[in-house]
């Protein structure tokens, strides 16, 4: 799940943070790909409007293990 999609959905980093119960600084600190656990929480909060793509996270894990 892309951070830009999350921010667009909620309208701002501040609004996304409020919906997730985290600070704006936490949202600001995400890379372009939202941390996996948070992505699943967002999927539930948005009732599936934003969906987790497990393949993205598999690819990131493989990249970390190789690099």
C-alpha positions as CSV (number, residue, x, y, z in Angstrom):
1,X,0.0,0.0,0.0
2,X,1.4,3.3,-1.0
3,X,1.7,6.2,1.5
4,X,0.5,8.6,-1.2
5,X,-2.8,6.6,-1.6
6,X,-3.4,6.7,2.1
7,X,-2.8,10.4,2.4
8,X,-5.0,11.0,-0.7
9,X,-7.8,8.8,0.8
10,X,-7.8,10.6,4.2
11,X,-7.0,14.1,2.8
12,X,-3.8,14.8,4.6
13,X,-1.0,13.2,6.7
14,X,-2.7,14.8,9.8
15,X,-6.1,13.2,9.0
16,X,-4.5,9.8,8.3
17,X,-2.6,10.0,11.6
18,X,-5.8,10.9,13.5
19,X,-7.7,8.0,11.8
20,X,-5.0,5.5,12.8
21,X,-4.4,6.9,16.2
22,X,-0.7,7.8,15.6
23,X,1.2,11.1,15.3
24,X,1.6,13.0,12.1
25,X,5.3,12.4,12.5
26,X,4.8,8.7,12.4
27,X,2.9,9.0,9.1
28,X,5.6,11.4,7.8
29,X,8.3,8.8,8.7
30,X,6.8,6.1,6.5
31,X,8.6,5.2,3.3
32,X,6.5,5.3,0.2
33,X,5.3,1.8,1.1
34,X,3.3,1.8,4.3
35,X,4.5,-0.6,7.0
36,X,2.7,-3.9,6.5
37,X,0.9,-4.1,9.8
38,X,-0.4,-0.6,9.5
39,X,-1.5,-1.3,5.9
40,X,-3.8,-4.1,7.1
41,X,-5.2,-1.8,9.8
42,X,-5.9,0.8,7.0
43,X,-7.6,-1.9,4.9
44,X,-10.0,-2.6,7.8
45,X,-10.5,1.1,8.6
46,X,-11.3,2.0,5.0
47,X,-13.5,-1.1,4.6
48,X,-11.4,-2.3,1.7
49,X,-11.3,0.9,-0.2
50,X,-7.5,0.7,0.2
51,X,-6.2,-2.8,-0.1
52,X,-3.0,-4.5,1.0
53,X,-1.1,-6.1,-1.9
54,X,0.8,-8.9,-0.2
55,X,3.1,-9.2,-3.2
56,X,4.6,-5.8,-2.5
57,X,5.6,-6.9,1.0
58,X,7.0,-10.2,-0.2
59,X,9.1,-8.3,-2.7
60,X,10.4,-5.9,0.0
61,X,11.2,-8.8,2.4
62,X,13.1,-10.6,-0.4
63,X,15.0,-7.4,-1.3
64,X,16.0,-7.0,2.3
65,X,17.2,-10.6,2.5
66,X,19.3,-10.3,-0.7
67,X,20.7,-6.8,-0.2
